[in-house]
Amino acid sequence: VKPADRRRPPDLEPDEEELFTRVDPTAVLPDAGRQCPGPERLQAAQAGALPEEVATGVEGHLASCPGCRALAAELAQWEGPELSPHEQERIRRRIGGTAAGQPSRRRGPSRTWALTAAAAALVAAVPAWIAIQRDGGTPSPPPRGAETPAPPALRLEKLPVLTPPGGSLTWRDGGGALEAELPRALAPYAAGDLDEAARRLAPLAARHPEAPAPGLYLGVVHLLRGEAAGAVAVLERVPREEGAFWTPHVEWYLAVARERAGQPAGADGLLRGLCGGKSEYTGPACAAARLRPVVP
Amino acid sequence: MLPSPGSADDGAPDPSETWSRARGVSLDALYTRHAAAVFRFAMRCVGRRDLAEDLTSEAFLALQQSLDRIDADQLPSWLFKVVRNRAIDHWRRQETERKYAAAQPPGEPVEAVPTGGLALLQSRALKPVHRVCLLLRYVYGMGRPEIARATGLNEIQVKGHLQYALDLLRRELKEAP
């Protein structure tokens, strides 16, 4: 492996050069680390949280990669980060949502009524979304009554092309390339050409996992094409930083995707969080979170 | 707000309150006791704070549904099991997506021998968290934000750990020939 192939931290300081030079990963990582499963999968393998076929792949890799063996050994000894007070509170709010803060379903309004009310609340709370539908959004089926087995209670609307306050800086690209590429990738999205949008957004999302926008829009494209499971996979990978501009958008569309992919419990948790927060999704999330039972 | 552990002690069983009555322990008390451990386990399982938060919430929501069927001594392992199952689903989706999105031809497996450089980062004078940060930065070439995401630490913590570790390594290097 040529030294040029070696990955270099983009924020390496001058006083770190010496150490960086002394550590030679070309002898430690096969293929300069391109095949390494990464710390997340190494830890998940240790916790028994990987599907069997993936776990086998990780084991096989460890056998031939001294770098990953060293990292796995350290990860196994480290107890991990702590739950912050803020996260504590958010989780408490999520699990407390149905338990204490809201009326029991048995005593509450009927499901049929609740569904209609939720739909009404959604329409009332987000008039902007309705307007968006005109510029090429796929119309979504209206919520149905309780006689339908599992109607999606969350309405799918096309997310407009948004610019975060503060403009380009908040795309969080770290290089400037995304800033130029994203508008190009979003042009077919805005025009309603979902296939072309997916073709342009997928590589962008893969190259910029730290930036929420490409993954978010790719997830919405999957949803609009009716590919709920694909949308879940994409949206779960989008970073959701506390208080970030994109976070409520990602949480809402992930909730929609999870519900449509048959994971109502995963949707409920997000909806409770959104309901307890302050965003344009607060109203619809509260309305939707109230009506659906918790599924283990 | 959740009622305090002692608030649902006796009286006729009310279906709407069973969640807080089962086995005489409230969900709130169970949450207080186990949340930190469940979150840490969830972090190990998925390696992302936001997802770990989701999984922790889901585990306790599931517990809330099953509280009357579960003994306190089945905890926290019951919660871990919920987290683990959800995590496996998560990784299964990730793998499908990964194969679909970025199918790369696998390279030849290479047998390699640890070098002095790697050993340098494994100083026993450091804690595991320091060694994790060092390896991710100097072997895997990650920037500080990337290390923060991968470990669930914040960037300030990562910077602090690296600074501490670097200072210590420099001292060790000076003493070594």
Boltz contact constraints between the chains, C-beta under 6 A:
constraints:
  - contact:
      token1: [A, 7]
      token2: [B, 141]
      max_distance: 6.0
  - contact:
      token1: [A, 8]
      token2: [B, 141]
      max_distance: 6.0
  - contact:
      token1: [A, 9]
      token2: [B, 137]
      max_distance: 6.0
  - contact:
      token1: [A, 9]
      token2: [B, 141]
      max_distance: 6.0
  - contact:
      token1: [A, 9]
      token2: [B, 142]
      max_distance: 6.0
  - contact:
      token1: [A, 9]
      token2: [B, 143]
      max_distance: 6.0
  - contact:
      token1: [A, 10]
      token2: [B, 143]
      max_distance: 6.0
  - contact:
      token1: [A, 11]
      token2: [B, 143]
      max_distance: 6.0
  - contact:
      token1: [A, 11]
      token2: [B, 144]
      max_distance: 6.0
  - contact:
      token1: [A, 19]
      token2: [B, 138]
      max_distance: 6.0
  - contact:
      token1: [A, 20]
      token2: [B, 138]
      max_distance: 6.0
  - contact:
      token1: [A, 22]
      token2: [B, 117]
      max_distance: 6.0
  - contact:
      token1: [A, 23]
      token2: [B, 117]
      max_distance: 6.0
  - contact:
      token1: [A, 23]
      token2: [B, 138]
      max_distance: 6.0
  - contact:
      token1: [A, 24]
      token2: [B, 115]
      max_distance: 6.0
  - contact:
      token1: [A, 24]
      token2: [B, 117]
      max_distance: 6.0
  - contact:
      token1: [A, 25]
      token2: [B, 139]
      max_distance: 6.0
  - contact:
      token1: [A, 27]
      token2: [B, 112]
      max_distance: 6.0
  - contact:
      token1: [A, 27]
      token2: [B, 115]
      max_distance: 6.0
  - contact:
      token1: [A, 28]
      token2: [B, 118]
      max_distance: 6.0
  - contact:
      token1: [A, 30]
      token2: [B, 110]
      max_distance: 6.0
  - contact:
      token1: [A, 31]
      token2: [B, 107]
      max_distance: 6.0
  - contact:
      token1: [A, 33]
      token2: [B, 140]
      max_distance: 6.0
  - contact:
      token1: [A, 35]
      token2: [B, 107]
      max_distance: 6.0
  - contact:
      token1: [A, 39]
      token2: [B, 150]
      max_distance: 6.0
  - contact:
      token1: [A, 40]
      token2: [B, 47]
      max_distance: 6.0
  - contact:
      token1: [A, 43]
      token2: [B, 44]
      max_distance: 6.0
  - contact:
      token1: [A, 43]
      token2: [B, 47]
      max_distance: 6.0
  - contact:
      token1: [A, 44]
      token2: [B, 45]
      max_distance: 6.0
  - contact:
      token1: [A, 47]
      token2: [B, 44]
      max_distance: 6.0
  - contact:
      token1: [A, 47]
      token2: [B, 45]
      max_distance: 6.0
  - contact:
      token1: [A, 49]
      token2: [B, 45]
      max_distance: 6.0
  - contact:
      token1: [A, 49]
      token2: [B, 84]
      max_distance: 6.0
  - contact:
      token1: [A, 49]
      token2: [B, 87]
      max_distance: 6.0
  - contact:
      token1: [A, 49]
      token2: [B, 88]
      max_distance: 6.0
  - contact:
      token1: [A, 50]
      token2: [B, 91]
      max_distance: 6.0
  - contact:
      token1: [A, 51]
      token2: [B, 88]
      max_distance: 6.0
  - contact:
      token1: [A, 51]
      token2: [B, 91]
      max_distance: 6.0
  - contact:
      token1: [A, 51]
      token2: [B, 92]
      max_distance: 6.0
  - contact:
      token1: [A, 54]
      token2: [B, 91]
      max_distance: 6.0
  - contact:
      token1: [A, 54]
      token2: [B, 95]
      max_distance: 6.0
  - contact:
      token1: [A, 64]
      token2: [B, 109]
      max_distance: 6.0
  - contact:
      token1: [A, 66]
      token2: [B, 112]
      max_distance: 6.0
  - contact:
      token1: [A, 66]
      token2: [B, 114]
      max_distance: 6.0
  - contact:
      token1: [A, 67]
      token2: [B, 139]
      max_distance: 6.0
  - contact:
      token1: [A, 71]
      token2: [B, 135]
      max_distance: 6.0
  - contact:
      token1: [A, 74]
      token2: [B, 128]
      max_distance: 6.0
  - contact:
      token1: [A, 74]
      token2: [B, 131]
      max_distance: 6.0
  - contact:
      token1: [A, 74]
      token2: [B, 132]
      max_distance: 6.0
  - contact:
      token1: [A, 77]
      token2: [B, 128]
      max_distance: 6.0
  - contact:
      token1: [A, 78]
      token2: [B, 128]
      max_distance: 6.0
  - contact:
      token1: [A, 78]
      token2: [B, 129]
      max_distance: 6.0
  - contact:
      token1: [A, 78]
      token2: [B, 132]
      max_distance: 6.0
  - contact:
      token1: [A, 80]
      token2: [B, 40]
      max_distance: 6.0
  - contact:
      token1: [A, 80]
      token2: [B, 43]
      max_distance: 6.0
  - contact:
      token1: [A, 81]
      token2: [B, 152]
      max_distance: 6.0
  - contact:
      token1: [A, 81]
      token2: [B, 153]
      max_distance: 6.0
  - contact:
      token1: [A, 83]
      token2: [B, 36]
      max_distance: 6.0
  - contact:
      token1: [A, 83]
      token2: [B, 39]
      max_distance: 6.0
  - contact:
      token1: [A, 87]
      token2: [B, 53]
      max_distance: 6.0
  - contact:
      token1: [A, 91]
      token2: [B, 56]
      max_distance: 6.0
  - contact:
      token1: [A, 91]
      token2: [B, 57]
      max_distance: 6.0
  - contact:
      token1: [A, 94]
      token2: [B, 57]
      max_distance: 6.0
  - contact:
      token1: [A, 95]
      token2: [B, 57]
      max_distance: 6.0
  - contact:
      token1: [A, 95]
      token2: [B, 60]
      max_distance: 6.0
  - contact:
      token1: [A, 95]
      token2: [B, 61]
      max_distance: 6.0
  - contact:
      token1: [A, 96]
      token2: [B, 2]
      max_distance: 6.0
  - contact:
      token1: [A, 99]
      token2: [B, 19]
      max_distance: 6.0
  - contact:
      token1: [A, 100]
      token2: [B, 2]
      max_distance: 6.0
  - contact:
      token1: [A, 104]
      token2: [B, 16]
      max_distance: 6.0
  - contact:
      token1: [A, 106]
      token2: [B, 15]
      max_distance: 6.0
  - contact:
      token1: [A, 202]
      token2: [B, 101]
      max_distance: 6.0
  - contact:
      token1: [A, 206]
      token2: [B, 101]
      max_distance: 6.0
  - contact:
      token1: [A, 206]
      token2: [B, 102]
      max_distance: 6.0
  - contact:
      token1: [A, 233]
      token2: [B, 93]
      max_distance: 6.0
  - contact:
      token1: [A, 233]
      token2: [B, 97]
      max_distance: 6.0
  - contact:
      token1: [A, 240]
      token2: [B, 50]
      max_distance: 6.0
  - contact:
      token1: [A, 265]
      token2: [B, 58]
      max_distance: 6.0
  - contact:
      token1: [A, 269]
      token2: [B, 54]
      max_distance: 6.0
  - contact:
      token1: [A, 269]
      token2: [B, 57]
      max_distance: 6.0
  - contact:
      token1: [A, 269]
      token2: [B, 58]
      max_distance: 6.0
  - contact:
      token1: [A, 294]
      token2: [B, 61]
      max_distance: 6.0
  - contact:
      token1: [A, 294]
      token2: [B, 65]
      max_distance: 6.0
  - contact:
      token1: [A, 296]
      token2: [B, 62]
      max_distance: 6.0
  - contact:
      token1: [A, 296]
      token2: [B, 65]
      max_distance: 6.0
  - contact:
      token1: [A, 296]
      token2: [B, 66]
      max_distance: 6.0
